[in-house]
Amino acid sequence: MLVMLTLTACEKDNTTLLTDGVWTFQNITTDSEDETIINLIALGKALLTDATMEFQEGGTYILTSPLVEDPSTGDWELIGDDQLILDPDDEASSTSDIETLSKDKLSYQETFVDAQMNSYTITTTWTR
């Protein structure tokens, strides 16, 4: 019973950290050596420059970018205290491993496999 209460408290704390204000995009990086993936990450970084992300209580989010006319919206969910699921309204959902979640910084990493079956990661960082 004590373990369950402790886990619930941790999840609540992380939910509060996520929803307590608007996040500003900092960076997106990859460890891939595939030129196509590197170029796609560079494009993503350009599109996300000055973007903001607001995780709302109740499990929805709003991603706003000055370079994109309409904000992106979707659902979010924490699994334990180390995984973040983002489920955009018009795209496939993604599950990320949270590297850092504090009052000032959110960093999460996704792992993918490229066409040559090489594993690579993409890390996205937001700050307040």
C-alpha positions in Angstrom: 0.0 0.0 0.0 2.8 2.4 0.9 4.5 1.8 -2.5 1.3 2.6 -4.4 0.9 5.8 -2.4 4.5 6.8 -3.2 4.1 6.1 -6.9 0.9 8.1 -7.0 2.6 11.0 -5.3 5.5 11.0 -7.8 3.1 10.9 -10.8 1.1 13.8 -9.3 4.3 15.8 -8.8 5.4 15.2 -12.4 1.9 16.1 -13.7 2.1 19.3 -11.7 5.6 20.0 -13.1 4.3 19.5 -16.7 1.1 21.6 -16.3 2.5 24.4 -14.2 3.1 26.9 -17.0 4.1 27.2 -20.7 7.2 25.5 -22.0 9.4 27.1 -24.7 11.2 25.0 -27.3 15.0 24.9 -26.8 16.4 22.2 -29.0 16.0 19.0 -30.9 18.9 16.7 -31.7 19.6 13.2 -33.0 22.5 10.8 -32.8 21.7 9.4 -36.3 24.3 9.6 -39.0 21.7 9.2 -41.7 21.7 12.5 -43.8 18.0 12.3 -44.4 17.2 12.1 -40.7 19.7 14.8 -39.9 18.0 17.1 -42.5 14.5 16.3 -41.1 15.7 17.1 -37.6 17.1 20.4 -38.9 13.7 21.2 -40.5 11.9 20.3 -37.3 14.2 22.5 -35.3 13.6 25.4 -37.7 9.8 24.9 -37.4 9.9 24.7 -33.7 12.0 27.9 -33.1 10.2 30.0 -30.6 7.4 27.4 -30.3 5.6 26.9 -27.0 3.9 23.8 -25.5 1.2 24.0 -22.9 0.3 20.7 -21.1 -3.2 21.3 -19.7 -4.7 19.5 -16.8 -7.1 16.9 -18.0 -4.6 15.5 -20.5 -4.6 17.8 -23.5 -1.8 19.9 -25.0 -1.4 22.9 -27.3 1.8 23.3 -29.4 2.1 26.8 -31.0 4.8 27.8 -33.4 5.2 31.2 -35.0 5.9 29.5 -38.3 2.8 27.4 -38.4 -0.6 29.0 -38.8 -2.7 26.7 -36.6 -1.6 25.3 -33.3 -1.2 21.5 -33.0 -3.3 19.9 -30.3 -3.6 16.4 -28.9 -3.6 14.4 -25.7 -0.8 13.6 -23.4 -0.3 11.0 -20.7 2.4 10.2 -18.2 3.3 6.5 -17.7 4.9 6.2 -14.3 7.4 9.0 -13.8 9.6 8.3 -16.8 7.5 8.0 -19.9 5.5 10.7 -21.8 2.9 9.8 -24.5 2.0 12.5 -26.9 -1.0 11.7 -29.1 -1.5 14.5 -31.7 -5.0 14.9 -33.2 -3.8 14.4 -36.8 -0.7 12.1 -36.4 0.5 8.9 -34.9 1.2 8.9 -31.1 4.7 8.7 -29.7 6.1 7.4 -26.5 9.2 9.2 -25.1 11.5 8.5 -22.2 11.7 11.5 -20.0 15.4 12.4 -19.3 14.7 15.6 -17.2 11.5 17.0 -15.7 12.0 19.9 -13.4 10.4 23.3 -12.8 12.6 24.8 -15.5 13.4 22.0 -17.9 11.7 19.2 -19.8 13.8 16.8 -21.9 12.6 13.6 -23.5 14.0 11.1 -25.9 12.5 8.8 -28.6 14.1 5.8 -30.1 13.6 4.9 -33.8 15.0 2.4 -36.4 16.0 3.7 -39.8 15.7 2.0 -43.2 19.1 0.3 -42.6 17.8 -1.1 -39.3 20.1 1.2 -37.3 18.7 2.4 -34.0 18.9 6.2 -33.3 17.4 8.6 -30.8 15.8 12.1 -31.1 16.0 14.3 -28.0 13.7 17.3 -27.6 14.3 19.9 -24.9 11.9 22.6 -23.6 12.5 25.2 -20.9 10.5 27.7 -18.8 
